[in-house]
Amino acid sequence: MINFDEEIKNFHPSLEIDDVEKVAKAENAVEDLTDLMLEVMYGKKKDK
């Protein structure tokens, strides 16, 4: 039988997942900034 309390004590989140989350957030920020600049330059808004 699995001892869940013992398993939780041994659990360590994957560093790769944390890194992916940071990269995804950074890419979204760049895309948001690019979209904003394009709207300002061309006076257009995207339909959402």
PDB file of N, H, CA, C and O in Angstrom:
ATOM      1  N   MET A   1       0.845  -1.188   0.000  1.00  0.00           N
ATOM      2  CA  MET A   1       0.000   0.000   0.000  1.00  0.00           C
ATOM      3  C   MET A   1       0.892   1.254   0.000  1.00  0.00           C
ATOM      4  O   MET A   1       1.956   1.266   0.618  1.00  0.00           O
ATOM      5  N   ILE A   2       0.454   2.279  -0.683  1.00  0.00           N
ATOM      6  H   ILE A   2      -0.411   2.269  -1.185  1.00  0.00           H
ATOM      7  CA  ILE A   2       1.234   3.508  -0.805  1.00  0.00           C
ATOM      8  C   ILE A   2       1.024   4.374   0.432  1.00  0.00           C
ATOM      9  O   ILE A   2      -0.107   4.608   0.859  1.00  0.00           O
ATOM     10  N   ASN A   3       2.125   4.843   0.997  1.00  0.00           N
ATOM     11  H   ASN A   3       3.044   4.653   0.650  1.00  0.00           H
ATOM     12  CA  ASN A   3       2.071   5.771   2.125  1.00  0.00           C
ATOM     13  C   ASN A   3       2.168   7.182   1.541  1.00  0.00           C
ATOM     14  O   ASN A   3       3.261   7.658   1.235  1.00  0.00           O
ATOM     15  N   PHE A   4       1.024   7.842   1.388  1.00  0.00           N
ATOM     16  H   PHE A   4       0.136   7.455   1.636  1.00  0.00           H
ATOM     17  CA  PHE A   4       0.982   9.148   0.723  1.00  0.00           C
ATOM     18  C   PHE A   4       1.755  10.216   1.485  1.00  0.00           C
ATOM     19  O   PHE A   4       2.381  11.078   0.868  1.00  0.00           O
ATOM     20  N   ASP A   5       1.723  10.175   2.814  1.00  0.00           N
ATOM     21  H   ASP A   5       1.214   9.475   3.315  1.00  0.00           H
ATOM     22  CA  ASP A   5       2.465  11.167   3.595  1.00  0.00           C
ATOM     23  C   ASP A   5       3.963  11.061   3.315  1.00  0.00           C
ATOM     24  O   ASP A   5       4.648  12.075   3.184  1.00  0.00           O
ATOM     25  N   GLU A   6       4.463   9.841   3.226  1.00  0.00           N
ATOM     26  H   GLU A   6       3.906   9.017   3.332  1.00  0.00           H
ATOM     27  CA  GLU A   6       5.877   9.633   2.939  1.00  0.00           C
ATOM     28  C   GLU A   6       6.214  10.060   1.505  1.00  0.00           C
ATOM     29  O   GLU A   6       7.272  10.642   1.265  1.00  0.00           O
ATOM     30  N   GLU A   7       5.333   9.776   0.572  1.00  0.00           N
ATOM     31  H   GLU A   7       4.474   9.303   0.767  1.00  0.00           H
ATOM     32  CA  GLU A   7       5.553  10.166  -0.818  1.00  0.00           C
ATOM     33  C   GLU A   7       5.584  11.681  -0.968  1.00  0.00           C
ATOM     34  O   GLU A   7       6.407  12.208  -1.717  1.00  0.00           O
ATOM     35  N   ILE A   8       4.714  12.381  -0.277  1.00  0.00           N
ATOM     36  H   ILE A   8       4.046  11.953   0.331  1.00  0.00           H
ATOM     37  CA  ILE A   8       4.676  13.847  -0.351  1.00  0.00           C
ATOM     38  C   ILE A   8       5.957  14.442   0.210  1.00  0.00           C
ATOM     39  O   ILE A   8       6.455  15.437  -0.317  1.00  0.00           O
ATOM     40  N   LYS A   9       6.500  13.854   1.266  1.00  0.00           N
ATOM     41  H   LYS A   9       6.096  13.045   1.695  1.00  0.00           H
ATOM     42  CA  LYS A   9       7.759  14.342   1.828  1.00  0.00           C
ATOM     43  C   LYS A   9       8.898  14.218   0.824  1.00  0.00           C
ATOM     44  O   LYS A   9       9.807  15.047   0.813  1.00  0.00           O
ATOM     45  N   ASN A  10       8.855  13.200  -0.008  1.00  0.00           N
ATOM     46  H   ASN A  10       8.116  12.526   0.001  1.00  0.00           H
ATOM     47  CA  ASN A  10       9.916  12.958  -0.982  1.00  0.00           C
ATOM     48  C   ASN A  10       9.700  13.687  -2.301  1.00  0.00           C
ATOM     49  O   ASN A  10      10.572  13.658  -3.170  1.00  0.00           O
ATOM     50  N   PHE A  11       8.560  14.336  -2.463  1.00  0.00           N
ATOM     51  H   PHE A  11       7.852  14.359  -1.757  1.00  0.00           H
ATOM     52  CA  PHE A  11       8.229  14.998  -3.717  1.00  0.00           C
ATOM     53  C   PHE A  11       9.024  16.282  -3.886  1.00  0.00           C
ATOM     54  O   PHE A  11       9.120  17.092  -2.964  1.00  0.00           O
ATOM     55  N   HIS A  12       9.597  16.460  -5.081  1.00  0.00           N
ATOM     56  H   HIS A  12       9.519  15.802  -5.830  1.00  0.00           H
ATOM     57  CA  HIS A  12      10.284  17.691  -5.450  1.00  0.00           C
ATOM     58  C   HIS A  12       9.805  18.059  -6.849  1.00  0.00           C
ATOM     59  O   HIS A  12       9.916  17.243  -7.764  1.00  0.00           O
ATOM     60  N   PRO A  13       9.276  19.266  -7.040  1.00  0.00           N
ATOM     61  CA  PRO A  13       8.802  19.644  -8.374  1.00  0.00           C
ATOM     62  C   PRO A  13       9.953  19.665  -9.371  1.00  0.00           C
ATOM     63  O   PRO A  13      11.097  19.956  -9.024  1.00  0.00           O
ATOM     64  N   SER A  14       9.626  19.358 -10.585  1.00  0.00           N
ATOM     65  H   SER A  14       8.696  19.122 -10.867  1.00  0.00           H
ATOM     66  CA  SER A  14      10.618  19.350 -11.650  1.00  0.00           C
ATOM     67  C   SER A  14      11.053  20.772 -11.971  1.00  0.00           C
ATOM     68  O   SER A  14      10.220  21.657 -12.165  1.00  0.00           O
ATOM     69  N   LEU A  15      12.343  20.982 -12.025  1.00  0.00           N
ATOM     70  H   LEU A  15      13.020  20.264 -11.868  1.00  0.00           H
ATOM     71  CA  LEU A  15      12.855  22.310 -12.371  1.00  0.00           C
ATOM     72  C   LEU A  15      12.526  22.662 -13.813  1.00  0.00           C
ATOM     73  O   LEU A  15      12.366  23.838 -14.142  1.00  0.00           O
ATOM     74  N   GLU A  16      12.426  21.674 -14.664  1.00  0.00           N
ATOM     75  H   GLU A  16      12.556  20.719 -14.398  1.00  0.00           H
ATOM     76  CA  GLU A  16      12.121  21.941 -16.061  1.00  0.00           C
ATOM     77  C   GLU A  16      10.755  22.592 -16.217  1.00  0.00           C
ATOM     78  O   GLU A  16      10.584  23.491 -17.041  1.00  0.00           O
ATOM     79  N   ILE A  17       9.798  22.150 -15.442  1.00  0.00           N
ATOM     80  H   ILE A  17       9.937  21.420 -14.773  1.00  0.00           H
ATOM     81  CA  ILE A  17       8.451  22.724 -15.518  1.00  0.00           C
ATOM     82  C   ILE A  17       8.481  24.181 -15.091  1.00  0.00           C
ATOM     83  O   ILE A  17       7.838  25.024 -15.717  1.00  0.00           O
ATOM     84  N   ASP A  18       9.209  24.480 -14.047  1.00  0.00           N
ATOM     85  H   ASP A  18       9.731  23.795 -13.538  1.00  0.00           H
ATOM     86  CA  ASP A  18       9.325  25.871 -13.607  1.00  0.00           C
ATOM     87  C   ASP A  18       9.953  26.732 -14.691  1.00  0.00           C
ATOM     88  O   ASP A  18       9.515  27.858 -14.927  1.00  0.00           O
ATOM     89  N   ASP A  19      10.977  26.206 -15.350  1.00  0.00           N
ATOM     90  H   ASP A  19      11.333  25.291 -15.158  1.00  0.00           H
ATOM     91  CA  ASP A  19      11.642  26.955 -16.413  1.00  0.00           C
ATOM     92  C   ASP A  19      10.704  27.194 -17.592  1.00  0.00           C
ATOM     93  O   ASP A  19      10.686  28.282 -18.167  1.00  0.00           O
ATOM     94  N   VAL A  20       9.933  26.184 -17.946  1.00  0.00           N
ATOM     95  H   VAL A  20       9.947  25.300 -17.478  1.00  0.00           H
ATOM     96  CA  VAL A  20       8.986  26.320 -19.055  1.00  0.00           C
ATOM     97  C   VAL A  20       7.957  27.392 -18.733  1.00  0.00           C
ATOM     98  O   VAL A  20       7.588  28.178 -19.605  1.00  0.00           O
ATOM     99  N   GLU A  21       7.492  27.432 -17.499  1.00  0.00           N
ATOM    100  H   GLU A  21       7.791  26.793 -16.790  1.00  0.00           H
ATOM    101  CA  GLU A  21       6.502  28.436 -17.098  1.00  0.00           C
ATOM    102  C   GLU A  21       7.078  29.844 -17.244  1.00  0.00           C
ATOM    103  O   GLU A  21       6.391  30.746 -17.724  1.00  0.00           O
ATOM    104  N   LYS A  22       8.321  30.036 -16.836  1.00  0.00           N
ATOM    105  H   LYS A  22       8.879  29.304 -16.446  1.00  0.00           H
ATOM    106  CA  LYS A  22       8.952  31.354 -16.949  1.00  0.00           C
ATOM    107  C   LYS A  22       9.096  31.774 -18.406  1.00  0.00           C
ATOM    108  O   LYS A  22       8.835  32.925 -18.757  1.00  0.00           O
ATOM    109  N   VAL A  23       9.509  30.843 -19.245  1.00  0.00           N
ATOM    110  H   VAL A  23       9.721  29.908 -18.960  1.00  0.00           H
ATOM    111  CA  VAL A  23       9.689  31.142 -20.661  1.00  0.00           C
ATOM    112  C   VAL A  23       8.347  31.476 -21.303  1.00  0.00           C
ATOM    113  O   VAL A  23       8.251  32.417 -22.091  1.00  0.00           O
ATOM    114  N   ALA A  24       7.314  30.710 -20.970  1.00  0.00           N
ATOM    115  H   ALA A  24       7.392  29.946 -20.330  1.00  0.00           H
ATOM    116  CA  ALA A  24       5.989  30.955 -21.551  1.00  0.00           C
ATOM    117  C   ALA A  24       5.481  32.337 -21.171  1.00  0.00           C
ATOM    118  O   ALA A  24       4.919  33.044 -22.007  1.00  0.00           O
ATOM    119  N   LYS A  25       5.672  32.723 -19.926  1.00  0.00           N
ATOM    120  H   LYS A  25       6.129  32.149 -19.247  1.00  0.00           H
ATOM    121  CA  LYS A  25       5.237  34.054 -19.493  1.00  0.00           C
ATOM    122  C   LYS A  25       6.015  35.143 -20.218  1.00  0.00           C
ATOM    123  O   LYS A  25       5.438  36.154 -20.620  1.00  0.00           O
ATOM    124  N   ALA A  26       7.300  34.950 -20.386  1.00  0.00           N
ATOM    125  H   ALA A  26       7.769  34.129 -20.060  1.00  0.00           H
ATOM    126  CA  ALA A  26       8.127  35.942 -21.069  1.00  0.00           C
ATOM    127  C   ALA A  26       7.720  36.073 -22.534  1.00  0.00           C
ATOM    128  O   ALA A  26       7.654  37.183 -23.062  1.00  0.00           O
ATOM    129  N   GLU A  27       7.446  34.944 -23.193  1.00  0.00           N
ATOM    130  H   GLU A  27       7.500  34.043 -22.764  1.00  0.00           H
ATOM    131  CA  GLU A  27       7.037  35.003 -24.594  1.00  0.00           C
ATOM    132  C   GLU A  27       5.697  35.710 -24.738  1.00  0.00           C
ATOM    133  O   GLU A  27       5.497  36.465 -25.689  1.00  0.00           O
ATOM    134  N   ASN A  28       4.785  35.478 -23.816  1.00  0.00           N
ATOM    135  H   ASN A  28       4.947  34.864 -23.044  1.00  0.00           H
ATOM    136  CA  ASN A  28       3.490  36.154 -23.875  1.00  0.00           C
ATOM    137  C   ASN A  28       3.659  37.651 -23.706  1.00  0.00           C
ATOM    138  O   ASN A  28       2.963  38.427 -24.360  1.00  0.00           O
ATOM    139  N   ALA A  29       4.562  38.068 -22.849  1.00  0.00           N
ATOM    140  H   ALA A  29       5.127  37.438 -22.317  1.00  0.00           H
ATOM    141  CA  ALA A  29       4.796  39.493 -22.639  1.00  0.00           C
ATOM    142  C   ALA A  29       5.337  40.129 -23.904  1.00  0.00           C
ATOM    143  O   ALA A  29       4.942  41.241 -24.255  1.00  0.00           O
ATOM    144  N   VAL A  30       6.233  39.445 -24.594  1.00  0.00           N
ATOM    145  H   VAL A  30       6.554  38.541 -24.309  1.00  0.00           H
ATOM    146  CA  VAL A  30       6.796  39.979 -25.835  1.00  0.00           C
ATOM    147  C   VAL A  30       5.713  40.075 -26.899  1.00  0.00           C
ATOM    148  O   VAL A  30       5.626  41.077 -27.608  1.00  0.00           O
ATOM    149  N   GLU A  31       4.886  39.040 -27.015  1.00  0.00           N
ATOM    150  H   GLU A  31       4.956  38.226 -26.438  1.00  0.00           H
ATOM    151  CA  GLU A  31       3.809  39.079 -27.999  1.00  0.00           C
ATOM    152  C   GLU A  31       2.828  40.195 -27.682  1.00  0.00           C
ATOM    153  O   GLU A  31       2.359  40.882 -28.590  1.00  0.00           O
ATOM    154  N   ASP A  32       2.510  40.386 -26.408  1.00  0.00           N
ATOM    155  H   ASP A  32       2.891  39.828 -25.671  1.00  0.00           H
ATOM    156  CA  ASP A  32       1.597  41.450 -26.024  1.00  0.00           C
ATOM    157  C   ASP A  32       2.168  42.812 -26.386  1.00  0.00           C
ATOM    158  O   ASP A  32       1.451  43.674 -26.894  1.00  0.00           O
ATOM    159  N   LEU A  33       3.447  43.008 -26.129  1.00  0.00           N
ATOM    160  H   LEU A  33       4.030  42.308 -25.717  1.00  0.00           H
ATOM    161  CA  LEU A  33       4.096  44.274 -26.450  1.00  0.00           C
ATOM    162  C   LEU A  33       4.119  44.490 -27.960  1.00  0.00           C
ATOM    163  O   LEU A  33       3.882  45.601 -28.433  1.00  0.00           O
ATOM    164  N   THR A  34       4.402  43.432 -28.716  1.00  0.00           N
ATOM    165  H   THR A  34       4.594  42.529 -28.332  1.00  0.00           H
ATOM    166  CA  THR A  34       4.410  43.531 -30.176  1.00  0.00           C
ATOM    167  C   THR A  34       3.027  43.897 -30.686  1.00  0.00           C
ATOM    168  O   THR A  34       2.895  44.773 -31.541  1.00  0.00           O
ATOM    169  N   ASP A  35       1.992  43.236 -30.171  1.00  0.00           N
ATOM    170  H   ASP A  35       2.100  42.525 -29.476  1.00  0.00           H
ATOM    171  CA  ASP A  35       0.622  43.547 -30.590  1.00  0.00           C
ATOM    172  C   ASP A  35       0.275  45.000 -30.293  1.00  0.00           C
ATOM    173  O   ASP A  35      -0.346  45.672 -31.116  1.00  0.00           O
ATOM    174  N   LEU A  36       0.668  45.480 -29.136  1.00  0.00           N
ATOM    175  H   LEU A  36       1.172  44.934 -28.467  1.00  0.00           H
ATOM    176  CA  LEU A  36       0.393  46.859 -28.754  1.00  0.00           C
ATOM    177  C   LEU A  36       1.092  47.840 -29.694  1.00  0.00           C
ATOM    178  O   LEU A  36       0.503  48.833 -30.122  1.00  0.00           O
ATOM    179  N   MET A  37       2.344  47.550 -30.007  1.00  0.00           N
ATOM    180  H   MET A  37       2.822  46.744 -29.659  1.00  0.00           H
ATOM    181  CA  MET A  37       3.084  48.441 -30.903  1.00  0.00           C
ATOM    182  C   MET A  37       2.468  48.452 -32.297  1.00  0.00           C
ATOM    183  O   MET A  37       2.388  49.504 -32.930  1.00  0.00           O
ATOM    184  N   LEU A  38       2.031  47.290 -32.781  1.00  0.00           N
ATOM    185  H   LEU A  38       2.096  46.434 -32.267  1.00  0.00           H
ATOM    186  CA  LEU A  38       1.396  47.236 -34.097  1.00  0.00           C
ATOM    187  C   LEU A  38       0.095  48.023 -34.110  1.00  0.00           C
ATOM    188  O   LEU A  38      -0.217  48.696 -35.093  1.00  0.00           O
ATOM    189  N   GLU A  39      -0.665  47.943 -33.025  1.00  0.00           N
ATOM    190  H   GLU A  39      -0.412  47.396 -32.227  1.00  0.00           H
ATOM    191  CA  GLU A  39      -1.908  48.710 -32.936  1.00  0.00           C
ATOM    192  C   GLU A  39      -1.621  50.200 -32.977  1.00  0.00           C
ATOM    193  O   GLU A  39      -2.338  50.955 -33.634  1.00  0.00           O
ATOM    194  N   VAL A  40      -0.584  50.625 -32.284  1.00  0.00           N
ATOM    195  H   VAL A  40      -0.002  50.012 -31.751  1.00  0.00           H
ATOM    196  CA  VAL A  40      -0.235  52.044 -32.265  1.00  0.00           C
ATOM    197  C   VAL A  40       0.257  52.478 -33.645  1.00  0.00           C
ATOM    198  O   VAL A  40      -0.114  53.550 -34.124  1.00  0.00           O
ATOM    199  N   MET A  41       1.080  51.662 -34.281  1.00  0.00           N
ATOM    200  H   MET A  41       1.382  50.791 -33.891  1.00  0.00           H
ATOM    201  CA  MET A  41       1.648  52.025 -35.578  1.00  0.00           C
ATOM    202  C   MET A  41       0.590  52.064 -36.679  1.00  0.00           C
ATOM    203  O   MET A  41       0.587  52.977 -37.505  1.00  0.00           O
ATOM    204  N   TYR A  42      -0.289  51.096 -36.693  1.00  0.00           N
ATOM    205  H   TYR A  42      -0.287  50.355 -36.022  1.00  0.00           H
ATOM    206  CA  TYR A  42      -1.235  50.981 -37.791  1.00  0.00           C
ATOM    207  C   TYR A  42      -2.635  51.410 -37.415  1.00  0.00           C
ATOM    208  O   TYR A  42      -3.516  51.437 -38.274  1.00  0.00           O
ATOM    209  N   GLY A  43      -2.867  51.745 -36.156  1.00  0.00           N
ATOM    210  H   GLY A  43      -2.151  51.723 -35.459  1.00  0.00           H
ATOM    211  CA  GLY A  43      -4.175  52.203 -35.716  1.00  0.00           C
ATOM    212  C   GLY A  43      -5.257  51.139 -35.842  1.00  0.00           C
ATOM    213  O   GLY A  43      -6.432  51.455 -36.027  1.00  0.00           O
ATOM    214  N   LYS A  44      -4.854  49.882 -35.740  1.00  0.00           N
ATOM    215  H   LYS A  44      -3.900  49.625 -35.590  1.00  0.00           H
ATOM    216  CA  LYS A  44      -5.808  48.792 -35.877  1.00  0.00           C
ATOM    217  C   LYS A  44      -5.873  47.997 -34.578  1.00  0.00           C
ATOM    218  O   LYS A  44      -4.906  47.919 -33.820  1.00  0.00           O
ATOM    219  N   LYS A  45      -7.020  47.422 -34.350  1.00  0.00           N
ATOM    220  H   LYS A  45      -7.806  47.486 -34.965  1.00  0.00           H
ATOM    221  CA  LYS A  45      -7.176  46.527 -33.224  1.00  0.00           C
ATOM    222  C   LYS A  45      -7.566  45.161 -33.728  1.00  0.00           C
ATOM    223  O   LYS A  45      -8.310  45.036 -34.701  1.00  0.00           O
ATOM    224  N   LYS A  46      -7.059  44.128 -33.062  1.00  0.00           N
ATOM    225  H   LYS A  46      -6.455  44.230 -32.272  1.00  0.00           H
ATOM    226  CA  LYS A  46      -7.420  42.762 -33.423  1.00  0.00           C
ATOM    227  C   LYS A  46      -8.807  42.455 -32.891  1.00  0.00           C
ATOM    228  O   LYS A  46      -9.178  42.913 -31.810  1.00  0.00           O
ATOM    229  N   ASP A  47      -9.564  41.693 -33.636  1.00  0.00           N
ATOM    230  H   ASP A  47      -9.263  41.321 -34.515  1.00  0.00           H
ATOM    231  CA  ASP A  47     -10.851  41.221 -33.141  1.00  0.00           C
ATOM    232  C   ASP A  47     -10.603  40.024 -32.251  1.00  0.00           C
ATOM    233  O   ASP A  47      -9.910  39.080 -32.631  1.00  0.00           O
ATOM    234  N   LYS A  48     -11.172  40.074 -31.071  1.00  0.00           N
ATOM    235  H   LYS A  48     -11.735  40.841 -30.762  1.00  0.00           H
ATOM    236  CA  LYS A  48     -11.004  38.958 -30.142  1.00  0.00           C
ATOM    237  C   LYS A  48     -12.321  38.310 -29.854  1.00  0.00           C
ATOM    238  O   LYS A  48     -12.381  37.348 -29.090  1.00  0.00           O
TER     239      LYS A  48
END
